[in-house]
């Protein structure tokens, strides 16, 4: 390796050749280093990353991981990963060689993470601890799968904490109708919750809706995007999954309500958001309405559970429910199995009849 001094600027630069992924020799130049040592270190890191040689610092491999994965993920998904990596992983492992990190290091890191507290002084929730561990394990898995790291030390240790199954909360139709009475003083809030409850869509899908998504002749609403607030900017992305792209049929009363709402918005254009609010706004409105009506507090996302519960109670199949809410039918069957009426007695009775025919 070699570095050169730029006589005009007095700084150092690295210039070298390397073989790219197509087997071609390419020249690489990087300028602006204060010292020769810095230029050589940058050249060394570049060649290590490019060759997949794991004799590099963990922070350097994270750059490799980032370059490999960032463009493959939705922006909000990557931002979540990036925050965890920057705040919960790199401070502990940045300067360690990735091929020298052992299970014992992971255990020590887990203990440190589990001792942390949030802004309210509470321990991190088991689900958040699991998310943090899954991220470091994903980085090591990437190194094992694509860059020949011998093993994943995070996988050997296993997850931290014990995940408790959250109780599934939902409102009955009667509870929702009481809540909606409290929203009548704010039309935008009222219509937003009407869509959430009677269509079962996600809050991000609701907040991305535009006037052109509605077809009032066919009584349908098109779900093909999702709203996120990232780094204080409004970002509209693709939906959560490919299954999430769907057309939902609206009941007559809801179509009438929304047509009236859209007409009431002065100067609205086809691509304008119908609900220019945030998820935190919806959260605060649910808190207000629940308190006013004396009904149990649930999350905004639990309105989706409430819709599914209502459909199951009305006798619709898992397949029909899944198509409406943008899930796989097997997910609906697994998550809401306890809500579907048991067919065991009917099965046994029919087997008795079948046996008697012989």
Buried (B, 14 or more C-beta within 10 A) or exposed (E): EEBEBEEEEEBBBBBBEBEEEEEEEEEBEBEEBEEBEBBBBBBBBBBBBBEBEBEBBBBBBBEBBBEEBEEEEBBBBBBBBBEBBEEBBBEBBEEBBBBEBEBEBBBEBBEEBBEEEEEEEEEBBBEBBBBBBBBBBBBBBBBBEEBEBEEBBBBEBEBBBEEEEEEBEBBEBEBBEBBBEBBEEBBBBBBBBBBBBBBBBBBBBBBBBBBEBBEEEEBBBBBBBBBBBEEEEEBBBEBBEEBBBBBBEBEEEBBEBBEEBBEEBEEBEEEEBBBEBBBEBBEEBBEBBBEEBEBEEBBBBBBBBBBBBBBBEEEBBBEEBBBBBBBEBEEBBEBBEEBBEEEEEEEEEEEEEEEEEE
